[in-house]
């Protein structure tokens, strides 16, 4: 399903790029449930913030959905068992980020039917806001768009601040990925319900569900659901352009407002949440199911059977890929996420974690060895940057190690969409240099504190 498929004027932002979408590989593939495997590895760090703390011991039998690690501090979330089974180890294991990090390993009970036993629903109207925030934290819910930022932190509106608009992010502008698309089509009722739960506590006056126009079936289904909802919901098709799914770009497209440099969406009265996150919110409040599984897309020219899969957290990635037919002999690169912002993966022998939205396998035809040349000052990166930064100049400063000068050019505003690297005719790895620069700036600030 390529290109814009809805007619009429479509909202968008200025600048950005138009990479090939490649969504036709999996956008019509219904979500399939991943069969349970023999063993699961649950890293304690699956979110931005402090890792969770294990509350189980080796040899302990745990039930599906049982809390196995509790949050440590406010910017931290709980972790739950994805299966009935026995804790076999608590120690250091390989993490998808390339490090060895603390994790809990669970051996699956082969005699269990692995059915989650629904718990009594939590009526939103009967609990205060503080209990809502605590429940979301304990449920382990994080942003499922890729960042894995703890949702309860985002949902905590500071005193004296107001959220006027809720935006459900269903843009999914990364090429190849279609998991959010399928979630909107197949979990539309849960999405509307979760939106209502959040709106009850946030008190927003208007709700937008933002969807890129290459998902007309999701637009149609959610418009029908919204029409029967008492909430002020508007389903907004947006122009197909990268990075339309970035929070700031979506706000600009829909409201015509810019989030000021160094500020957050809430500073302009907006709260943005991924559609999968809102579905998880509904499942927890209506069934008591914490975040123990997620939908991800397994796709790419090197995948034999691209599809969208509902996967228990902790499942070995190799098992997920094998479920999708495995990868072809000409596979040369595997990414976690999409090709624009995804990270190269060195091994499939690592577990699925909350922040993984896709596994992408590419061949020689999609992966090219790029020779880097000097900047020719063509200005293409300036035309591509959605934040109107100066990538060429920041890249030059990065090469010279001038971190303070990079900060003066607002490099910390960069959300690493890689649009500049995508269009650079000289093959300069701009976004990688920005990551280094941002890390050096933050390290310097930390030392000063």
N, C-alpha and C positions, 0 to 999 in steps of 0.2 A: 504494500500500500504506500505508494510514493507520491509526494507532492501534495498540494492543497486540494482537498476534495469537497470543501464547502464553498459555496458561492457567496458573493457579497463582500463588502469591505471588512477586513479583519484587523483587529488591534495588534500592535506590536511596539517595539522600541527601535531606536536608531542604532545603526551599525550592526554588528553581528555577521555571521557567515552562514553559508548554505551547504554543508557537507551532504554527500549521498546518505540516504536514510537506511537502506538495507533492512527495513522493518518487515518487509514481506516474507522474510524467512520464518517468522514466528508469530506475527500479529494475529493470525487467524487460528492459532493453535490453542485450544482450551487448556486451562491449567490442569496438570496431572499431579496426583499425589505421589511423592517419592516413597517407595517401599522402605520399611524400617530395615536398618542394617545391624550388624552385631555389636558395634561399639561406637560411642560418641565422645568427642572431646570438646569441652566447653571452656574456652578461655575466659578468665575472670575480667579481662579487659576487652569489651566489645562495644564500647561507647566512648565518646569524648568525656574526659573527667577521670576521677579516681576509680581504679579497678574495684570490683565487688570483693567482698570478703567471704570465703567459704564457711558455711555453717553445717557442713556434713563431714563425716569421717570415712576413711577407707573401710570397706566392708559393709557400710550402711545401705539398706535397701531404700530406694526412693520411688515415688509415684510420679507419673506424668503430670507436669504442672506444679510439682512441689518446689518450694524455694530451696535452692542449694547454695546460694551466695547472696548476702545482703548488701545493700548500698552502704558506702562509707562516705559520709559527708553529703552535702546537698547536691553537688554535681556528680552524681553516681546513681546507678540503678541496680535493681535486683536481677538475679539470674535463676532460671528454673530448669528442672529436669525435662528434657524433651521426650523421655520414654520411661516406662517402668523398668527398673534395673538395679544393679548393684554398683556402688562406687568402688572402682578398682584402684584408682590412683589419684593423688593430688600432688602435682609437681609441675615441672617445666616441660612444655611441649611446643612444637612448632606452631607459629601464628601466621596467618596470611600476610602480615606486614613484614615478614622475613626474620622476626626475632623469636627467641625462645622465651615464652612468657608463662606465668602460672595458669594452670587450667585444671579442671576436674574431668576425669575420664569415667564413663559409665558403661558397663557391660549390659546389654539389653537382655531382659528376661524373655527367654524363648517361649515360655508358656503363657505369657500375658497377651491379651487381645489388643493391648496398647490403645484402648479407647479412653479418651479424656472424659472424665465424669463431670458433667456440667454442675456448677455451683449456683446457689440462689442469686438472682440478679441483684445488683446494687441500684436502688432507685435514686437517680441524681437529685431529685427534688427533696430527698430526705437527708442529705449529707451537706455539711458546710464546705466552702471552697478549700479550706486547709486539708480536710479529709480527702477531697478529690485529688489534690496535688500529691498527697502522701500515697494514695492508692495507685496513681499513675507511676510514681517512682518505684513502688514495690512490685508492680506488674512488669517492670523491666522494659517499658515502652520507650523507644527512641525513634528518631527520624529515620524512616526507611528509604529515603531518597538517595542515601549513600553516606551522608555525613555522620549518622548515628549520634546526633546530639540528643541528650536526655530531654524527652518531651515535657516532663513536669517542670523543668526549668523554663522552657519556652512558654508554657501555659501559666506561669506565675506572673501575674500582672502587678508590678510594683505599686505601692500606695501612691495615690495622686496621679496615676497614669490611666489611660483609657484605651481600650481596643474598639475602634469603630467598625473595622472591617475584618472578617475572617476570609482567608483565601485558601481553598483546597487546591493543591498543586498536582494537576494531572497532565502537565505538559509533556514530560518525558522526552526532552529534546535530544538526548544522546542517540546517535545512530545505533542500530541493531536492537536496543533494549525495548521490550514490549510488556514487561511484567506489570507496570502500573496500568497500562492499557487494558490488559486482561482483568486486573482487579476491579477496575471501574465497570467493566461489562458484566462480570460474574458475581461481584459483591456490591452491586449498586445499592441494595437495601441497607446493608451494613454501613456503607459510606454515608448515606443520608442520616441513618440513625446515629452514627458516631459524630457527625456534624452537629446534630441536635444536642447531644450530650455536652459537647464542648461549648456550643453557643449558650447553653443554660448557665454555665459557670463564667464564661467570658462576658456575655451580655452585649455582643456585637450587634449593631443595627442593620448590617447587611452582610450577606454571605455570597462569595463568588466561588464557583468551581471552574478553574481555568484549564482548558484542554486545547492542545494544538489541533489544527483543523484536519490533520491527517488521521484522526480517530473519529469519524462521523458516527459510528455505531455507539461509541461511548457518549458522545454528545446527545444523540437521540434518546438513549436509555435514561440518562440522568436528567434530561429536560422533562421527560415524562414523570419521573419520580419526584422531581422538584415541584412540578405543577400540582401534585397532590399533597405537598408538605405545607404545614402552616407557617414555616419559616420563610423569611425573605431571601430566597436562594435564586441566584442568576447563574446559569451555565454559559460561560463565555468562551467561544472558539477564538483562538489566537493564531496569528500567522505562523506558518512553519518556518522557524528560523532558530539557529543556535546562537547563544544560550537562552532561549525563551523561558526555560524552566528555572532559571536563577531567580531568587526571591526579588531582588531589586529590579530586574528586568520585567518581571511579571507585574509588579506594582506600577511601574512606569507605563506599561502597555495598557493596563486596565483603568488606572486612576489618573494617569497623566502627571503623576508626582514623582519626584526623585528623592530617594533616601539620601540625606546629606552624608558627606564624607565622614567616616568614623562612627556613623550612627547605625542603628538597627531599624528594621521595619516598624517596630513598636513606636519609634520616635515620630512616625507619621501616622500612628493610630492603626497599624495593620499587623495581623498575626498570620503567618503562612505556615501551612502544614502539608506534608505529603499525603496523598490519598490512602496509601497503604497503612500509614500510621493511624489515620482516623478509623479505618476498618478494624485495626487491632484494638483501638479504644472501645469500639462497640462490642467486640468479642469478649473483652474483659468485663465490662459492666453488665452485659446481658447473660454471659455464660460462665464468667469467672476464669476464662482462659487467659493466662499471662502470655507474654510474647515468647513462645517456644518454637515457632516455625515462621517461615516467611516465603513469599513467592519470589523466584528469581528466574531470569531468562538464560537459557543455555543455547548459544547460537554462534553463528559465524560460518564461513565457507568450509572450515575444517571440521565442523560438527556434522555427524552423519544424520542426526534427526533433531534439528533445532526445535525447541519447545519451551514452554513456561512450566515451571515445576514448583509445587508446594513442598518445601524441604524442612525437616526438623533441624533446628540449630545444632551444630556440632557434627553434622554428617560429613564424612570425608568427601572432599570435592571430586576425587577420583570416582567414587561410587555414583555421584550425581552425573558426571560426564558419561560413565558407562551406561547408566539408565537411559541416556539420550543417544545410545548407539556408539558411543566412543568418538574419538577423533581420528581423522584420516592420516595417512602416512605423510602427506605433504604439509602437515601443520608445523609452523615455525615459531608461533608466538601465542601465548595465552594471557589474556588480560582479565582482571577483575573489574567489572563495570564496562563502560563504553569505551570507544577508541579515543575520545577527546580527553576525558579526565580519568580514565581507568589506569590501574597500576599493573605493570608487567608482573606475572607470577612465575616464580622459579620452579615450583613444584605443585602437583595436584594432591600431594599427601599432607594436606592441611584441612582444617574444618571450615565449614560454612559458618560465618558469624553474622550478626545482625545487620551490618552495614553493606553486605554484598548484594547488589542488585542484579548482577549478571556474571556469567562466565563466557568469555568471548575467545574463540579459537580462530586464528587467521593463518593464511597460507602465504607463500612467496609473492603472490600477485597483490596482496593488500599491504605487505610489509616491505618497505624499500629502505635500502641503506642510503642514508642522506649524507652528502658531502657538505660541510659547512663552509661558507664563503663569508667575506666581509660584508657588512651592511652597506647596501647601495642607496639607502635613504629614499626608498620608493614610496614610503608612506602607507603601504598596505596595512601594516599592523595598527596604525592610528585609525584607519577607516574600519577595521574589524573590531577594535576594542569597544565593548558595550559601555564601559565606564569612562570613556574619553581620556584614558591615560596615555602616556607616551612610552609604549613598550620598547621602541628602538633605543631611546635615550636611557631608559632604565637598564636595558640589556648591556649597553656600553659601560654604565656605571658598575654593574655587577661584575663584569670582566676585570675591572680595575679595583674591585673590593671597596668601592666608595658607598658603604651601607647608609651612612647618614644622609648623603645626597639622594639616595634612592627613597628614603623615608620622606624627604622633602617633596618628592614627586608622587607621593601617596601610594607607594607600592603596597602598603598594608591594606589598601582597599581592594587590591586584586584578589579575585576568588578563584584564580587559576583555571579559567575555562579553556585555555589553550587556543583560543581563536587566533591570537597573534602568531603563535608557532605554526598553526595550520596554513596561514596565508603567506608566510615568509618565503620569498623566492631564494633566499640565501641559505635556507635550512638551519637558521640559528635557533638553538633550543631555548627560546626566550622564557617560557614558563618555568623551566627547570632552574634557570638562573634566578628567577624571582623567588622561588621556594627557598633557595639558599640565602638570598638577601633577607627575606622575611625572618628566617630562622636566626640569622646573625643579629638582626635588629632586636628580636625578642630576647635573645640570650643576653645582649648588652643591657636591655632594660631590666632583666631579672637580676643581673649582677649589681646594677645600680641600686635596686631595692634592698 
